[in-house]
Amino acid sequence: MTNRVPVWFDALHVGDIEVGVDGDLGFEYTHNWIATRGAFPLSVTMPVSAQKIPSEIISPWLANLLPEEEQLSILTRSLGLNQADSLAVLQEIGGDTAGALSFGAKSAPADWAYTPLAEFYGTRDQETALARHFEDLALRPFLVGEEGVRVSLAGGQRKTALAVLDANGQPVLRLPRERDVLAIPRNGAPSTLILKPDNPILPGIVENENYCLHLARAIGIASSDATIIRAGTRKAIAVLRYDRYLTRSGTIQRVHQEDFAQANQFPPGRKYERGTVTGVNLPTLLRTARHISPVDALALLDQLLFNILVANTDAHAKNYSLLLPIGAAPRLAPLYDVSTVLPWPQVNQYLAQTIAGKKRKPGDIAPRHWEDIARAGGFRPADVQSRVVELVDAMVAQRVAVSDTVSAMPASTKGYVEEAARLIEENALRIVGRI
């Protein structure tokens, strides 16, 4: 072996990733972690044991922790690293990742620190600071290279991970309120908020995603809490991290998680089913429920049905996740990253997974397609169709209340909210009308 990278949960040494002379990776848990009461696994595919995890399992799992596409390209150019060397990149930026782990350097609570965003950009106005931060992200994603800042978020969309500090400068696990401060986590400190700025290519995306998340919650589907934040002339969706919780002592604690691409040993390039090499298909997606309770399996079905009803065609394998909490069985993570593509005809209008062997638009789903979904998940077709009807009835009933809630958010444009609400309802009613 030529190299070894430690994996940490705060200051606890979870295991080591070893790099062989041939470049293959391997992972082994430490004896102390194996003996730790309530120790969680890195993945449902990597149970806590003395057995060495081979490269074909650990390598795609690691790659799924990194940003993708242009974000990864800019980041690796800044670092002078190969995009394919996931471990090297994680050594540089893997201090605060999706879930609970840090790579290379431990995340010791005694070292945690937060720099207010306004202080970092030398201004007294937080909106101005956030606008500058968004401009900064285009040049150096996640503030790569900044002293003490080691953050990684998956996906190709431009985003940032910050923390909310209260009026006393203490980190809090909630959406920002008046007098709260947005801050940059340093030295492995946990972020509490993910912000995604608006996108001129997708006008209304901030209102769109907020509407979808709040609609899901209103009809009983657990979803990430979200709001809209002003950033000068811009705005962003702010999503509270669900992979965090508040301890009895008031400190922020990470919760481990993995997405469905990781849980099924697929690299990020195969998060969609279609491609030159087949990715995560519908049966694979639904069979991931074997790791969770029957109640959560039904919740997963609800997430899938909701994504179809709102026409979220980007609902790939990385948009579903499992939580792996300390000393407990895996659970389904709340719904996140959901928006309707219906306002943007230039965006792919076909679902991320084929149904009955073909790619399909959400509005084209017919009764026989629900039967295919039911078979893939081991459900009775009649039960799936009944659930679709129940969800659509609830969506229609909650449309006005949710529209009013999102329209009242700071910087929200009511027209975008109403457009998303109308198109989603039309799509859902078209679908349910065929049952």
N, C-alpha and C positions, 0 to 999 in steps of 0.2 A: 504494500500500500504506500502511496506517495503523499496523501493528504487526508486530513480529517477535519470536518466542520461540525462543531457541537450544535445541538438543538436544545433550546431552553424554554421552560414555562416559568416566566419571571426569573427567579434565581435558582430554580430547580433544573438540574441537568437531566433532560429527558432521554437523550441518546446522541449518537454520532453518525454522520454521513461520511462514509469513506470513499475515496476516489482511488480506483485501482490503476495500475500502470497502463492498462488498456483504455482507461477513461471511463469504464463502467462504474456505476455507483452502487453502494450497498448501505443499508441502515441497520443499526443495532441499538436496542434500548439499553440503558445503563442498568446495572444490578440494583442500584438504589431506586430507580424509577419503577422497575418491576416489583420491588418490595413495598412501594408506596401505596398506602390505602387509598382507594378511589382513583388510582392512576388511569387516565384516559388514553386511548390509542391515537396515533397520528391519523389513522383512517380505519374505516370498517374493514378494509382490505389488509390492515397491518395490526392485528391484535397484539396486545402487550404480552410478550414472551421473550425467551432467550434466542429464539430463532432469527437468523439473519434475513433481512428483507432484500430481495434481489433488485437489480437495476430496472427490470421491466415493470416493476411496481412503483418504486420510489421515484424514478425519473419523471414520468408523466405527472405524478402527484405534485412534484416540486414546480414543474413548468406552469401548472394551473394557478400558482400563487402570484405570478408575474403579470404586469400589464401586457397588452398585445398590440400588434400592428404598429401604427406610427408612434404611439407612446413608448413602446419597447425599443423601437429603432432610435429615437431621440435619446432615450435614457442610456442605452448601451454605447452610443457614440460618445456621450458625455463621459462615461466611465472608461472608455477604451476597451470594451469587452465584446466578446462574441455573443450574439443574440441566442445562440443555441446552448450557451453555457449557463444554464439556469442556476446552478449552485453558486457560481462566481457572482452572478448578479444578486442573488439573495444574501450573500455575505456582505454586500455593499448596502442594500436597501431593506433587508428583511428584519428590521427591528420591531415593526408594528405591521402585521400582516392580517389577512382575513383569518379570523380565529384567534388562537391563544399563543402561538409559538413565535419565537424569535430565533434567528440563525446567525451563527458566528459569535456575537457578543450577547451575554445574558442581559435580561431586562430587570435589573434590581430596583425595587420600589424606592430604595433610599437615594437612587440617582435620578429619579424621574424629575423632569422640569417642563415648564410650559412658558413660551414666549408669546405675549399678546400680539395679535396680528398687526394692530396699529403701531405698536412699538417697533416691530420688526421692519415695517416699511416707513418709519419716521413720520407718522402723521397722527393727528388726534382724532381723525374721523374713521370709524371702523368700516363704513361703506366704501370709502376711497381705498382703504387698505385691502379690502376684499377684491375690489376691481383690479388693483395692481397684482394681487396674488393670482388672479385668473390669467392675466397677461403673462405673468412669470411662468405659469404651468406650460405654456406653449413652447417656452425655451428650455425649461428644465423640469420635467414632470416630477412631482412629489418633492420639489426643492432639492433634487439630487446634488450631492456635493456640499450641501450646507452642513456646518458643524453640528453634530449631534442629532441630525434629522435622518432617520432610516425608516421609510414608509413604503409599502408596496400594496397596491390594489389591483385586482385582476380586471381584465376587460380592455376594450379598445377605446372606450369613451374617455374624454378628458375629465378628470375628477380630482378631488383632494380630500384628505382626511385631517380634520381638525378636532379640537376639544372645546367644550363650552365651559367657561369659568364664571362663577357667580360674582356678586359685587365684592366679596371678600377674597377673590382670586383663587377659590377652590374649585377643582373640576367637579362638574355635576353631570348626571346622566339624564338629560332632558333636552328638548328642543329649546333654542335660545328664547329668552324673555328680555324685557326691557332691563337695561343696566347690565345684562350678561355680556361677556367678552369672548370673542373667538380667539383661539390661541393655537400655536404650533407646538405639537408634542416633541420633546427632545429626550435623548438618552433612554429610549425604549418606553417612554410614558405612553399609556394607551390613549388613542384617539376615541372620541365619542360620537362624532358626527361625520358623515360623508356628504360632500357638496358637489353637485354637478352643474356647471354653468349652462346658461341658455346656449342655443345653437342656431345661427341664422339659416342653416340648411333645413332645420326642422322647427319652423316657427310655432310657438305655443307648446314646446316640449315640456317646459317647467309646469305649466298648468295641466297639461295632458297627464303627466305621470302622477301628479298630486291627486287629480280627480280619480284615476284608476285605483291608487292605493287607498284613498278614503272610501271609495265605493266598495272595494273588497271588504274593508273593515266594517262598513255599515251593514253588509249582508251576512256577517258572521264568519268571514274568512280572515284568519290572523294575518296581519300585514304590518310592514314597517311603518312607524310613525314618521310623518313628513310634513314639511311646510315650505313656504317660499321666502327667500331672503333677498333683500336689495343689495346691489353692489354697484353704487353709482348709477350709471345709465343702464346697467345690466341687472340680471337677477339669476337666481339659482334655486334648484331644489335642494333642500337640506333634509337628509334622512338620518334619523337616530339609529345608531348601530345596535342591532339586535344581539350581536355576539359580545355583549358587555352586560354586567349586572353590578348593582350596588351592594357592597357587603354591609354587615351590621355596624361596622365601624365607620362607614361612609366612604370607603375607598372604592375606586373603580376596579373591577376584576374582569379579566378576559374570559370568554367562553370559547372553547375550541369548536371549530366547524369545518366542514368540507363540502364542496359542491358535488353535484351528481356526476360530473365528468371525472373528478377525483375518485369518487366512490365506486366507479365502474372501470377505472384504470384506462381512461381515454385522455390523450393529450388535448390541450386547448384547441388545437387545429381541427379536432374532430367533435367539437361541441354541437355542431349541426349534423343532422343525419346525412344530408346530401353532400357529395363531393367525390373526388377520384377514389377515396377510401371511405367506406361507410362509417358514419359516426354514430352517436347515440340515437337509437330509434325509439319508437313509442313503447314497445314491450320492455326494452331495457330500462327506460325511464320509469315505468310503472313497477317493474320488478324490484327497483331499489327499495320499495316499501317493505321488502322482507327484513330489512334492518330495523324497522320501527313498529310501533304498536298498531293494532287494527284501527284504532281511532285516528292515528296519524296517517294511516294508509288512505282512509276516507278523506282526510284533509288534503292529501296530495292529489287525489282525484278532483277535489273542488278547485285546487289551484290550476290544474290542467284545463278543466272545463271553463273556468273564468278567463284564462288566457285566450281560449278560442272565442268565447262570447264577446270579449272586448276587442278582438282582433289584434292581439299582441303576437305578431309573427316572429318576434325575436326571442321567444321563450325557449331558448336552447338549454342544453344540459347544465350550463353554469348558472342559469337563473333559477335553479332549484338547489336547496342545500339541506344538509343534516347538521344538527347540533350534537356535539359529543361532550356533554358536561361531566364534571368531576363526579365520579362515583355513581353514575346513573346511566340508564340505557339511552341509546341514540334517540333523538327526537327530530321531527320535521321543523325546519326553520320557517319563520313567517315569510309570506309572499314579499318579493322585492323586485326592482327593475321591471316594472310593467307599464306599458303605455300602448295606446292604440295607434296603428299605422294609417288608419282610414283618412286622416286629414292630409296625408302626404302620398299621393299616387306614384311619386317617383321612387318610393321606398318599396322594398320587396313585400309583396302582398300575400305570399304563400307561407303557410305554417312551417315551423322549424322541423317538424317530424311529418313523414308521410302517413296517410291514413288509408287503409285498404290498398296499400301498394302504390299510391300515387300522391304527388304533391297537390295540395288543395288550398284554396282560399277559405278563410273562416266562414264567409257568407254562403259558401257552396255546400256546407255540411248538411247531409241528409240523414234520415233515421238509420239507414244501414251502416253509416259511418260511426254512429254511437255504438252500434253492435260490435264493430271492430275494436273500438276503444275499450268496451266492456270485456271482450275476450282477452285483450292484451293485459288487462289488469286483474283478471279473474273475478269480474263482477257480473251480475245478471244484467242483460241489456235493458230490461224493463226498469230496473232500479236506476241505471245511469240516465235514461231518458226522463224519468220522474225527477231526478235531481236537477237536470238541466232546466226543466219547467219551474222548479222551486227557485232556482237561482235567478232566472229571468224575471219572475214575478217580483222577487225582492229588489232586483236592480231597478225595475220600473218604479217601484214604490219609493225608493230612496233617491231617485235622480234629483229632485228639486232640492232636498235638504243638503245633499252632498255638493251640488252645484253652488248653493249659497255659501256653504262653508269655505270652499276653495276660492270662490270669487272674492270673499272678504279677506283673504290673506294679503300681506304686504306686497305691493307691486304686481298683484295678479291682474290679468286682463280678462274681464268677464266674457268677452267674445270668444276667446280661445277655450274657456271652460265650457261654455254652452255648445260650441262646435263639437268638442270631444264627447260631451254627454249625449248630444243628439245622434251623432254617428254610431256611438256604441249601442244606444237603445235600438236604433234602426237595424243594426246588424243582429243583435240578440233576438229581436222580435221576428226577423226574417228566418233565423235558424229555428226558433221554437215553433214558428208557424207551420213547419214541415212535419212536426212530430204528431 
